[in-house]
Amino acid sequence: MNFKLLPLRILQDEYVRTKFKSINKTRFPQLLNQLFETEAIKNKNNIIKSFMRTGIFPLNPNSIDHSRILQNNESVVDSSSVTTHVIKIA
């Protein structure tokens, strides 16, 4: 089975079972648990390879596709000029 399609397969099965009803907040964690119980998630190598492919671990800035990152059009604020307000609640 193609592990990338596994979440889609779980959703398709749920929609067929419920005759295409929306997935509510109580059902979603159960479906997520189904995914976590699959071999795709239990297999440590799949998880490690996924992080390596993204460049997150081990950190490899060259493997990150910056074109897929949302760009912020606002200028960057210098953190030394930002004032922090602390509110104490008694």
N, C-alpha and C positions, 0 to 999 in steps of 0.2 A: 504494500500500500504506500502511496505517496504521502509522506508525513506532512507536507505543506498543505495538502487538501483535507487533512483530518478535521480541523475546526469546521470547515465548510460541510463536511459529511455529517458531523454531529448536529449542526443546525438544520441541514436538510432532513435528517431523520426526525428531528423534533417537529418541524413544520408538517411533515407527512403525518406524524402521530397525532398532532393537534388540529389537523385540517387547516393549516396556515394561520393559526391564531398568533397574536403577538406574544413574545416572551416577556414575562413580567419579572419583577425584582426578586421574587422568591424562587423562580425557576432558573434564572440565569446562573446563580452559584452552583446549582446541581449540574448544569451542563458544563460549566467550567471544570468542575470536579471530574466529569467524565473524560475531559481532555487530559487532565493531570494524571489520570490513572492509566493512560495509554503508554505503550512502549516508547513512543516518540519522546515523551517527557521524562520517563524513567531512565532512558538511556543517557548516561552522563556525556557520552561523546557527542550526541546530537546537540546538547545544550552548549557545550564548549565550542563546537564548530560554529554554531550560530553567533555566539559573541565574537569569535575570531573574525568571521566574515564581515561583521559590522565595523570592526576596528576598535571596539570598546575594550576588549580584553584579549591579549595584552594590548595596551593602548598603542595604536598605530595611526597617528594623525593623517598619514598619507592614504590610508584605505578608506577614509570617510568621504563620502560623496557630498561635497558642500552644496551642490546644486539642488539637492533634495531637502536642504534645511531651510526653514522659513526665514526670510530676511526681514529685519526690522528696519524701517525707514527712518526711525528717530535716531538722533545722535546719542552717543554713549555718554552717560553721566559719570563724571569722575567720582569714585566712591569717597574720596577725601572731602568732597564738598557737600556730601549728603548729611543732613541732620537727622538723627534718630531721636524719636520721642518715646519715653518710657512712661507708662501710666501704671501707677500702683493702685491695686484694689485692696481695700482693707477687709 
